[in-house]
C-alpha cells in the first residue's frame, strides 16, 4: 500500500511544480480594438503592471494598469425560447418547462486613457470566471467596478 501511495505522489509532483496558466477565457464583444470582430475568443491576463488580451499567443492589446479609467459590469438575461421550441417538438412538457428558464451572460467593460490614446472594450466572461475577472481587475487597478444597470443614461 505504501508503494502505491509513493507512486501516485511521484506522478502528481511534476504537475504541481509546473506553473498553471493564470488567464481567463473571454469573448470580445465590441469596442475600440481595431481588427477584432465581436465574438472572438481570447485570453485575458493581468498582473501588477499591465492588462493583456491575447489571441493565438499574440498580444491584441496591452493596457498599463495606471491608464484604466473605469471598470464596468453588466448582465444580459433572456429566456431560452429557441431551445424550448426544439424540445417541444420532442416532448411538449419538457419544452414548456424549458421556456420558463433564463440564461445570463456576464459582461465586463474596460476603458482607458494613456496619454492621447484612449479606448475601451466589452468582453463576455464565463459565469464561473466573471467574479474572478472583476476582483483581479479591481485589485490591480485600484478602481471599483461599476454596475452598468444602476447607471442612468442622459440624452
Backbone bond lengths (Angstrom), bond angles and torsions (degrees), N, CA, C in turn:
res aa  C-N    CA-C-N  psi(-1)  N-CA   C-N-CA  omega(-1)  CA-C   N-CA-C  phi
1 X - - - 1.453 - - 1.530 110.71 -
2 X 1.332 117.89 -39.50 1.453 121.25 179.80 1.522 111.11 -64.91
3 X 1.336 116.66 -35.58 1.464 119.82 179.77 1.525 110.86 -67.54
4 X 1.317 116.77 -37.84 1.465 120.58 179.06 1.521 110.02 -64.54
5 X 1.343 117.55 -44.76 1.454 121.48 178.48 1.526 110.32 -63.12
6 X 1.337 117.51 -40.10 1.459 121.31 179.17 1.523 111.30 -63.87
7 X 1.331 117.57 -40.68 1.461 121.16 179.19 1.530 110.50 -66.18
8 X 1.317 117.12 -41.77 1.461 120.89 179.10 1.531 110.64 -63.71
9 X 1.324 117.26 -44.18 1.465 120.67 178.60 1.522 111.77 -64.06
10 X 1.331 116.89 -37.96 1.462 120.36 177.65 1.525 111.41 -66.29
11 X 1.308 117.00 -33.07 1.459 120.52 179.01 1.528 111.13 -74.60
12 X 1.320 117.70 -34.20 1.459 121.26 -178.43 1.524 113.31 -81.42
13 X 1.313 118.48 -23.77 1.454 122.19 -176.04 1.532 113.08 -60.24
14 X 1.334 120.92 -46.07 1.476 118.89 178.91 1.525 112.99 -61.12
15 X 1.303 118.79 -33.97 1.467 121.22 179.07 1.526 110.67 -66.13
16 X 1.316 117.82 -31.72 1.460 121.39 -179.91 1.529 111.77 -78.22
17 X 1.321 117.68 -24.19 1.461 121.40 -178.02 1.522 111.69 -77.40
18 X 1.328 117.93 -40.70 1.456 121.00 -177.44 1.524 109.91 -72.47
19 X 1.337 116.47 138.24 1.466 118.54 -179.52 1.520 111.29 -69.73
20 X 1.309 114.73 146.72 1.459 119.11 178.42 1.529 109.55 -88.58
21 X 1.298 116.47 163.62 1.453 122.74 178.25 1.526 108.17 -76.76
22 X 1.320 116.93 112.40 1.463 120.58 -176.28 1.530 110.77 -96.92
23 X 1.310 115.53 57.01 1.460 120.56 179.85 1.523 109.74 -123.88
24 X 1.326 114.29 168.51 1.456 121.40 176.06 1.519 108.10 -120.45
25 X 1.320 116.25 136.35 1.460 120.50 174.81 1.518 108.30 -81.65
26 X 1.320 115.54 127.05 1.460 121.83 179.34 1.530 108.65 -134.80
27 X 1.314 115.74 164.94 1.459 121.76 174.65 1.523 107.59 -120.42
28 X 1.329 116.39 124.01 1.461 121.88 178.30 1.521 108.42 -64.65
29 X 1.332 117.09 128.64 1.455 120.40 -176.82 1.521 112.98 -109.13
30 X 1.307 117.29 -12.87 1.455 120.81 178.65 1.509 110.81 144.62
31 X 1.322 114.77 159.81 1.449 119.52 179.30 1.511 111.28 151.65
32 X 1.322 116.11 -154.73 1.456 121.59 -172.92 1.523 113.87 -100.32
33 X 1.307 118.24 18.97 1.461 120.39 178.44 1.530 108.12 -88.12
34 X 1.331 117.70 115.77 1.470 119.86 -175.98 1.529 112.19 -71.89
35 X 1.321 115.20 144.83 1.459 121.49 174.23 1.514 115.88 79.07
36 X 1.320 117.51 10.65 1.465 120.78 179.88 1.521 108.23 -119.55
37 X 1.313 115.75 128.20 1.466 120.78 -179.38 1.520 110.48 -91.17
38 X 1.318 115.89 152.09 1.465 121.52 176.78 1.526 109.29 -61.99
39 X 1.304 115.83 138.69 1.461 121.70 -179.67 1.517 113.67 94.05
40 X 1.331 117.74 -3.64 1.461 121.62 -179.81 1.527 109.93 -70.17
41 X 1.313 116.58 127.18 1.462 121.60 178.21 1.514 111.05 -77.22
42 X 1.326 116.45 134.43 1.463 122.33 -179.55 1.515 109.32 -142.51
43 X 1.318 114.75 175.87 1.459 121.32 173.03 1.515 108.37 -118.84
44 X 1.323 115.34 139.44 1.455 122.60 179.43 1.523 108.46 -106.66
45 X 1.325 115.86 124.32 1.460 122.44 175.82 1.522 107.81 -119.10
46 X 1.320 117.56 142.66 1.452 119.36 171.24 1.513 109.29 -147.88
47 X 1.336 114.30 146.54 1.456 121.60 174.39 1.524 107.39 -140.05
48 X 1.306 118.15 -165.42 1.459 120.51 -172.86 1.523 113.78 -70.68
49 X 1.337 118.65 -13.56 1.458 119.64 -176.95 1.525 114.76 -116.11
50 X 1.350 118.58 -24.87 1.456 119.34 -175.33 1.524 112.54 -152.65
51 X 1.331 113.45 158.22 1.466 122.78 175.25 1.521 106.06 -117.74
52 X 1.340 116.76 128.85 1.464 120.32 -176.21 1.519 110.54 -126.57
53 X 1.336 115.62 138.04 1.459 122.52 167.72 1.516 106.50 -105.90
54 X 1.330 116.39 126.12 1.460 121.76 -174.15 1.518 109.50 -123.34
55 X 1.330 115.11 133.40 1.464 121.47 175.02 1.521 107.53 -128.01
56 X 1.319 116.79 125.91 1.466 122.67 179.73 1.534 111.89 52.82
57 X 1.326 117.09 43.70 1.465 125.28 177.94 1.526 113.66 65.15
58 X 1.337 117.54 15.70 1.462 122.38 175.72 1.519 108.82 -117.14
59 X 1.333 116.41 134.47 1.462 120.75 177.63 1.522 109.79 -67.63
60 X 1.329 116.10 125.27 1.466 121.41 175.87 1.519 109.19 -88.38
61 X 1.319 116.11 -43.84 1.462 121.53 177.41 1.528 108.28 -149.67
62 X 1.328 115.47 141.01 1.466 122.71 175.84 1.520 106.56 -124.33
63 X 1.325 115.93 122.17 1.461 121.96 -176.08 1.524 108.98 -118.41
64 X 1.332 118.62 121.51 1.468 119.48 173.75 1.532 109.57 -64.69
65 X 1.323 117.63 139.10 1.466 119.96 -175.23 1.522 112.36 -63.58
66 X 1.321 118.40 -30.68 1.472 119.62 179.47 1.526 112.26 -72.30
67 X 1.344 117.96 -13.28 1.465 121.20 179.24 1.532 112.82 -86.45
68 X 1.329 118.34 -12.29 1.469 121.48 -177.74 1.523 109.08 -68.21
69 X 1.342 115.29 127.98 1.465 120.22 -179.67 1.522 112.53 -103.64
70 X 1.348 117.52 -27.99 1.460 118.96 -178.80 1.527 110.57 -157.30
71 X 1.312 114.79 144.54 1.462 123.19 172.25 1.522 105.74 -121.70
72 X 1.325 116.76 128.81 1.458 119.62 179.80 1.523 109.97 -127.43
73 X 1.314 114.73 159.21 1.452 121.70 -178.24 1.516 108.76 -138.28
74 X 1.334 116.57 142.21 1.451 121.00 176.60 1.513 111.12 -156.31
75 X 1.320 115.46 166.13 1.462 122.06 179.48 1.511 109.78 -127.48
76 X 1.311 115.09 152.02 1.463 122.28 171.43 1.519 106.16 -121.34
77 X 1.314 116.77 114.89 1.458 121.66 -178.45 1.523 108.02 -110.29
78 X 1.316 116.59 130.32 1.458 120.60 177.06 1.520 110.18 -147.37
79 X 1.300 115.13 159.37 1.464 121.06 178.52 1.521 109.60 -83.63
80 X 1.301 115.54 152.11 1.464 121.74 -178.66 1.527 110.37 -90.74
81 X 1.308 116.44 67.96 1.461 121.73 -174.89 1.527 110.94 -70.07
82 X 1.330 117.14 -44.87 1.467 120.29 -178.53 1.514 112.30 -61.00
83 X 1.321 117.08 -44.31 1.466 120.40 178.22 1.526 110.35 -66.18
84 X 1.328 117.17 -35.68 1.467 120.61 179.82 1.522 110.82 -65.83
85 X 1.320 117.66 -40.30 1.462 120.78 178.74 1.522 110.10 -64.98
86 X 1.341 116.04 -41.99 1.460 119.40 178.54 1.518 112.53 -62.15
87 X 1.316 116.94 -41.04 1.462 120.41 178.41 1.521 112.12 -73.58
88 X 1.332 116.85 -29.66 1.465 119.81 -179.86 1.525 111.22 -65.81
89 X 1.321 117.29 -27.37 1.462 120.84 177.06 1.529 109.87 -63.68
90 X 1.338 115.87 -39.67 1.461 120.89 -179.49 1.523 110.89 -82.07
91 X 1.308 116.28 -49.78 1.453 120.91 -177.47 1.524 108.86 -143.97
92 X 1.317 116.77 114.58 1.458 120.73 -175.97 1.529 111.51 -61.11
93 X 1.313 118.19 -39.12 1.475 122.04 -177.97 1.516 112.45 -63.62
94 X 1.333 116.72 -46.01 1.470 120.18 179.83 1.522 109.91 -68.18
95 X 1.335 116.52 -38.15 1.462 120.33 177.76 1.517 112.11 -62.50
96 X 1.321 117.42 -39.44 1.460 121.11 178.68 1.524 110.88 -66.74
97 X 1.324 117.04 -40.29 1.462 120.08 177.39 1.525 111.19 -66.81
98 X 1.321 116.92 -36.73 1.460 121.20 179.88 1.530 110.60 -65.27
99 X 1.322 116.95 -33.07 1.466 120.69 179.98 1.527 111.46 -65.98
100 X 1.317 117.99 -21.01 1.455 121.57 -179.97 1.529 112.95 -84.68
101 X 1.332 117.73 -13.54 1.467 120.25 -177.76 1.524 110.08 -83.44
102 X 1.337 115.13 157.66 1.459 121.72 -179.69 1.522 109.56 -121.09
103 X 1.309 115.21 156.86 1.454 122.59 177.12 1.525 108.23 -123.86
104 X 1.328 117.58 138.13 1.460 121.75 178.78 1.518 109.28 -117.04
105 X 1.313 115.27 138.12 1.460 121.40 170.97 1.520 106.51 -116.13
106 X 1.316 116.05 136.12 1.458 121.89 -176.41 1.523 109.81 -107.18
107 X 1.342 116.00 127.20 1.456 121.83 -177.81 1.521 110.25 -119.83
108 X 1.322 115.62 139.56 1.453 122.52 175.03 1.524 106.72 -123.22
109 X 1.326 115.93 130.91 1.455 121.59 179.10 1.515 110.44 -112.70
110 X 1.319 115.36 150.11 1.462 121.20 -177.90 1.523 107.76 -139.88
111 X 1.322 117.70 128.46 1.464 121.72 173.84 1.516 108.24 -121.98
112 X 1.330 115.67 149.92 1.451 120.14 -178.17 1.521 110.12 -148.10
113 X 1.322 115.23 158.41 1.456 123.36 174.69 1.523 106.63 -142.45
114 X 1.325 115.82 111.81 1.466 122.27 -178.86 1.525 107.13 -119.89
115 X 1.320 116.28 92.76 1.461 120.16 -174.48 1.517 109.41 69.08
116 X 1.326 116.26 -123.80 1.462 119.25 177.69 1.524 111.99 -95.49
117 X 1.324 118.14 4.95 1.470 121.56 174.95 1.527 108.72 -95.61
118 X 1.326 114.85 119.48 1.455 120.80 178.35 1.512 108.39 -124.38
119 X 1.314 116.27 152.04 1.453 119.16 178.57 1.509 111.53 -172.17
120 X 1.295 113.88 179.23 1.446 120.94 178.76 1.511 110.12 -171.83
121 X 1.301 115.60 159.59 1.456 120.28 176.64 1.515 109.23 -157.94
122 X 1.325 114.23 161.44 1.457 121.56 174.52 1.517 107.45 -118.81
123 X 1.320 115.69 143.56 1.458 120.38 178.96 1.516 109.10 -134.00
124 X 1.317 115.24 144.29 1.459 120.60 176.35 1.513 107.75 -93.04
125 X 1.337 115.91 128.13 1.456 121.62 -178.95 1.518 110.09 -108.83
126 X 1.309 116.17 154.82 1.446 121.99 175.70 1.526 109.32 -65.96
127 X 1.325 115.95 149.93 1.473 119.95 -177.70 1.523 111.92 -62.79
128 X 1.322 117.86 -23.48 1.459 120.58 179.20 1.524 112.47 -89.75
129 X 1.336 117.66 -12.77 1.462 121.13 -173.97 1.520 114.69 -109.46
130 X 1.332 119.36 -19.37 1.458 119.18 -169.78 1.525 112.76 -62.55
131 X 1.309 117.95 -33.16 1.473 119.73 177.81 1.522 110.67 -66.31
132 X 1.324 116.74 -39.81 1.461 120.74 177.40 1.516 112.02 -66.52
133 X 1.333 116.92 -39.95 1.463 121.14 177.26 1.525 109.82 -62.19
134 X 1.329 117.32 -47.61 1.464 120.68 179.61 1.523 111.83 -62.03
135 X 1.326 116.86 -46.09 1.463 120.61 -179.32 1.525 110.64 -63.31
136 X 1.315 117.11 -41.55 1.458 120.60 179.61 1.515 112.22 -65.78
137 X 1.334 117.05 -45.20 1.465 120.26 179.02 1.521 111.38 -64.92
138 X 1.336 116.81 -41.43 1.463 119.89 177.19 1.526 110.76 -63.31
139 X 1.322 116.63 -38.59 1.458 120.75 -178.62 1.520 113.18 -66.99
140 X 1.325 117.66 -44.43 1.470 119.39 -176.35 1.521 112.67 -79.63
141 X 1.346 117.92 -27.86 1.462 119.77 -178.01 1.528 113.44 -94.39
142 X 1.317 116.84 -25.13 1.460 120.07 -175.34 1.517 112.71 79.86
143 X 1.328 117.78 5.49 1.467 122.58 179.00 1.517 109.39 -98.27
144 X 1.318 116.10 147.74 1.458 122.10 177.36 1.520 108.65 -92.68
145 X 1.331 116.97 134.27 1.466 121.46 178.91 1.520 110.05 -68.84
146 X 1.329 115.65 140.93 1.451 123.16 -179.87 1.520 108.22 -103.76
147 X 1.327 116.78 130.72 1.460 120.40 176.47 1.519 107.78 -77.82
148 X 1.327 117.30 116.89 1.463 120.73 -174.89 1.518 113.24 -67.02
149 X 1.324 118.38 -19.52 1.469 120.73 179.09 1.520 112.15 -74.47
150 X 1.325 117.95 -22.05 1.462 120.52 179.93 1.516 111.79 -91.16
151 X 1.323 117.49 -7.64 1.464 120.87 179.48 1.517 109.69 -77.12
152 X 1.320 116.90 143.97 1.451 120.55 176.17 1.525 108.10 -101.92
153 X 1.319 115.68 139.88 1.456 121.25 -178.83 1.526 108.23 -102.97
154 X 1.318 116.13 127.27 1.461 121.33 178.78 1.510 108.01 -112.64
155 X 1.318 116.37 128.06 1.472 120.70 -179.93 1.497 111.37 -89.43
